[in-house]
């Protein structure tokens, strides 16, 4: 699934959203309910203050009741202080529960993310993934509780204020509520526009994140090819697009606030005019009118900013829906219902009539038949783009074959549990990924239960000790993001040692030395020889010097197995494909050495 093509189809199906998010809210339900309960008096106390103005006007200012002259002001201060304390508790609980829910959602999403297959990462840029898996949960989980409590508090406050208004004059209250309902009507028409704009903003945000990632990760390419202006131009376009989308939404939504403000103002004017008539006719006291108008002003205050409030809330619902959609994405590579585990490999690995295509109707491999018995080394060679690395990707099931089967001991790997399958396979790539942290931490990723003695063995076997001795902190040396403080050869040796520590019976070497100079290659090759001892090995090789001693050499050309045999057998073939490859690489060198 391409994340940028999101629809957020159920953004305003509130029953659906509540049902889906409930499992993350449930552990904190007591605190959430407590927060909502505290929100009730926070809103209701607005009505108390508005009500207090009636006796203050009628009893103090008109009837000169001096006792109430002291009691009412201090009472208002006391209520305001109580309201402030409750607001603090409410804010604390809201943030606590919001953070907890957000963290749980992120943990759930990350657990889902690490289970996604290679195709998912092929189809989605890092920026889109970061935006969808980090930004959307933040917007949704933290914001929804805060805004819902704010709406609830405002709603309770509105009911309290309407109660005060009804107490003072049901006639004026009827006018005020009718005007209030009219003011709310424009909010109903903005939802689709908000969803569309939010989805576009998400897509652009992902592109912006990708620009940052590519610029930082590819900083040397940017510098060496003088791409600073090009990257800046691309980033500027994304910023402009983001501005245009946001301003398009503003144009369509911002008019609500002034319209609501105008409607509210008309309501206040009508109330004041009608209220004055009621006071002059003796049907209402001055204190009642003052209390009523104050209630109405407090009631209309949130209405004036309702446009922004609703825009925020609707955006939160869209983000929440997009977040929940991520939980519905299933990887193409997953355990079959009847998948089994394997304890050991007795016979070997075979590819039977394997066909594969990354893009439909564009075959990469065509009817490949190849096997490696336990303890055998099979080398796979051929021109670039012929499908060698694809074979390496199919054996640990990074992708599934289009047709045919990859089998271990005669069992289709699609019927083997993925964890069990990959436990028995170690892969050393051309450009091995090292994680930020220490050398030791990277080694232990091969086997977290390894002892110090196990570590020492692989350090010697992978020739890591040759450069560890030059590092003051030894194994505890920090290697930076992607292992950037190590040389290419050093990174390869750490990766090989990591594979040694895993001690899997099947080894896949995907051009593990092709990016190294001759000196580094020689050292790394020694480490690889140690890694390959008594293992079933698939070697994808560009440099043919590394695979002369392989038990079998499979020659792949344009997705087909064109030759299979030992080094000597293939060299003996007149006009053979392998022979031509070999002669191109070594004929001149061998002639010089023979002299």
Secondary structure, 3 states (H helix, E strand, C coil): CCHHHCCCCCCCCHHHHHHHHHHHHHHHHHHHHHHHHHHHHHHHHHHHHHHHHHHHHHHHHHCCCHHHHHHHHHHHHHHHHHHHHHHHHHHHHHHHHHHHHHHHHHHHHHHHHCCCCHHHHHHCCHHHHHHHHHHHHHHHHHHHHHHHHHHHHHHHHHHHHHHHHHHHCHHHHHHHHHHHHHHHHHHHHCHHHHHHHHHHHHHHHHHHHHHHHHHHHCHHHHHHCCCHHHHHHHHHHHHHHHHHHHHHHHHHHCHHHHHHHHHHHHHHHHHHHHHHHHHHCCCCCHHHHHHHHHHHHHHHHHHHCHHHHHHHHHHHHHHHHHHHHHCCCCCCCCCCCCCECCCCCCCEEEEEEEEECCECCECCEEEEEEEEECCCEEEEECCCCCCHHHHHHHHCCCCCCCEEEEEECCEEHHHECHHHHHHCEEEECCCCCCCCCEHHHHHHCCCCCCCHHHHHHHHHHCCCHHHHCCCCCHHHCECCHHHCCCCHHHHHHHHHHHHHHHCCCEEEEECCCCCCCHHHHHHHHHHHHHHHCCCEEEEECCCHHHCCCCCEEEEEECCEEEEEECHHHHHCCCCCHHHHHHHHHHHHHHHHHHC
